[in-house]
């Protein structure tokens, strides 16, 4: 969770809750502080929060769950997943792997690792895939609350 910003943390918790309500298994990574130099030549250093472990969790799931799927669609443009794809293809040569490339990204290395099997997401796809707003929260078969999308989130 982005613990350094209460508003971001609340938005992230809302999104995770919405995913869980739809039956999605959520695996959290973590953020770590990293000291970086100023890019504007001010010769000072400052701390930023950097997301860690997500790509490793994806790699472990891709290989650990391989007996449960025939085709894998990987939604990323992160070339750090190329070794994971190569290992998966080596260990499970019958598995089909394709990459789904996010809007505005190229993912050339990932496409090559997937033998050219790639799809692109468009703004229209994103609009069609948004969760309903609000999402009813159910307990024992009845609605107990509504989960409302934060107003700061864009609508497509």
C-alpha positions in Angstrom: 0.0 0.0 0.0 1.2 3.5 -0.7 1.5 4.4 3.0 3.1 7.8 2.4 -0.2 9.2 0.9 -3.5 8.6 2.7 -5.6 9.5 -0.4 -3.6 7.1 -2.6 -3.8 4.4 0.0 -7.6 4.8 0.1 -7.9 4.6 -3.7 -5.6 1.6 -3.8 -7.7 -0.1 -1.1 -10.9 0.7 -3.0 -9.5 -0.8 -6.2 -8.3 -4.0 -4.4 -11.7 -4.4 -2.7 -13.4 -4.1 -6.0 -11.1 -6.7 -7.5 -11.7 -9.1 -4.6 -15.5 -8.6 -4.9 -15.2 -9.8 -8.5 -13.3 -13.0 -7.4 -9.8 -11.8 -8.3 -7.0 -13.2 -6.2 -4.8 -10.2 -5.2 -1.1 -10.6 -4.3 0.5 -7.4 -2.9 4.1 -6.4 -3.5 5.6 -3.6 -1.5 7.1 -0.1 -1.8 10.6 0.7 -0.6 12.2 4.1 -0.3 15.1 4.8 -2.7 17.4 7.8 -2.6 17.9 9.4 -6.0 19.8 12.5 -7.2 18.0 15.5 -8.5 17.5 15.4 -12.3 17.6 19.2 -12.5 21.3 19.4 -11.4 20.5 20.9 -8.0 23.1 18.4 -6.6 20.7 17.3 -3.9 19.3 13.9 -3.2 15.7 13.0 -2.3 13.7 9.9 -1.5 11.1 8.3 -3.7 8.9 5.3 -3.2 9.6 2.4 -5.6 7.3 -0.5 -6.2 9.1 -3.9 -5.6 8.3 -7.6 -6.1 5.4 -7.4 -8.5 7.3 -8.7 -11.5 8.7 -11.6 -9.3 5.2 -12.5 -8.1 4.0 -12.6 -11.7 6.9 -14.8 -12.8 6.3 -17.2 -9.9 2.6 -17.4 -10.7 3.2 -18.0 -14.4 5.4 -20.9 -13.8 3.8 -22.2 -10.6 0.3 -22.4 -12.1 1.5 -23.8 -15.5 -0.3 -27.1 -14.9 -3.6 -25.2 -14.7 -3.6 -23.5 -18.1 -2.9 -24.2 -21.8 -2.6 -20.6 -22.9 -1.2 -17.7 -21.0 -2.0 -14.0 -21.8 0.4 -11.7 -20.1 -0.7 -8.1 -19.7 2.5 -6.1 -19.5 5.2 -4.1 -21.3 7.8 -5.0 -18.8 10.7 -6.7 -20.5 11.8 -8.1 -17.2 9.3 -10.9 -17.9 11.2 -12.1 -21.0 13.4 -14.6 -19.0 10.2 -15.8 -17.3 8.6 -16.5 -20.7 11.7 -18.2 -22.0 11.8 -20.5 -18.9 8.1 -21.3 -19.2 8.5 -22.2 -22.9 11.6 -24.4 -22.0 9.9 -26.2 -19.1 6.4 -26.4 -20.7 7.0 -26.4 -24.5 3.3 -27.0 -25.3 2.1 -23.9 -23.5 1.0 -21.0 -25.7 2.1 -17.6 -24.5 1.0 -14.2 -25.9 1.5 -10.7 -24.6 -1.2 -8.0 -24.3 0.6 -4.7 -24.7 -0.9 -1.7 -22.8 -1.9 1.6 -24.5 1.1 3.6 -25.7 3.7 0.9 -25.1 5.7 -1.2 -27.7 7.1 -4.3 -25.8 9.3 -5.4 -28.8 11.3 -7.9 -26.6 8.2 -9.4 -25.1 6.6 -9.9 -28.5 9.8 -11.7 -29.7 9.8 -13.9 -26.6 6.1 -14.8 -27.4 7.1 -15.7 -31.0 5.2 -12.6 -32.2 2.0 -13.5 -30.5 0.8 -10.2 -29.2 -2.3 -8.1 -28.8 -2.7 -4.3 -28.2 -5.1 -2.7 -25.8 -6.9 0.4 -27.1 -8.7 3.1 -25.2 -11.9 1.5 -26.3 -10.9 -1.8 -24.7 -10.2 0.0 -21.4 -13.5 1.7 -21.5 -15.3 -1.6 -22.0 -13.4 -3.3 -19.2 -14.1 -0.7 -16.4 -15.9 -2.1 -13.4 -19.4 -1.0 -12.9 -19.9 2.0 -10.6 -21.0 1.5 -7.9 -20.3 -2.1 -7.1 -22.7 -3.7 -4.7 -21.1 -5.4 -1.6 -23.0 -8.5 -0.8 -23.1 -10.6 2.4 -25.2 -13.7 2.8 -26.9 -13.0 -0.6 -28.0 -9.5 0.2 -26.6 -6.1 -0.5 -25.0 -4.5 2.5 -23.2 -1.5 0.9 -22.0 0.0 -2.3 -18.4 0.5 -3.3 -18.2 3.8 -5.2 -15.4 4.7 -7.6 -13.4 7.7 -6.4 -14.2 10.9 -8.3 -10.5 11.4 -8.9 -10.3 8.3 -11.1 -10.8 9.1 -14.8 -13.7 7.7 -16.8 -13.0 6.5 -20.3 
